[in-house]
Amino acid sequence: MDRTDSDFGQRDGSGNEVSTTEARQGVTGTGTRYVLHIGLALAVIALAIIYFVMMR
């Protein structure tokens, strides 16, 4: 069940019910691209080191 657009709603203090997405009031997932790029770079470096050590 996806809870991001549920009908349960959250209260914002004004008496109006707002959806979960509206209640969040922020952007999520912005650091994901950095984690993926850094992880990929580290994996390539590790494989290059292993390759050159095994070729000796």
N, C-alpha and C positions, 0 to 999 in steps of 0.2 A: 504494500500500500504506500503510495507516494504521499507524504504528509505536507508537501510544499504548498499545495492548493486545496487544503482540506476545508470543509465547511465548519469546523470547530471554531475558528477565528480566535483572535487575541484581543484584549482590550488595551486601548491606548490612553486611557484616563479621561477621555472626553465623553464617554458613554457610547461611542460608536464602536462596533466590532469591525476589526480589520483582518484581512487574511494573513496567513503566516508570512508570505512574501513581503507584504507591506509592513508588517511588524518588525521584520528583520532590519530594514532601513540601512542596508549596507551591501557591499559587493563581496561575493565569496569566490574563492578559487584563484585569486590574483597571483599567488606565489607558486602555483603549480608549474608554470612554464620554466621558472628558475630551477626548481627541483629536477625537472626532466632534463634540462640542458646540463646542469652540473653532474647529474648521475650518468648521463651519456658520455660526457667528457671524461669522467673518472673511469668508466668502463673501458673506453678506448685507450686511455693511458695505461690501465692495468693490463690489458691484452697486449699492448705494444711492449711493455716491460717483460711480460711472460714470454713473448715471442723471441725477444732478443736474448733473454737468459737461456732459453732452450736451444738457441742456435749456437751457443758457445761450445 
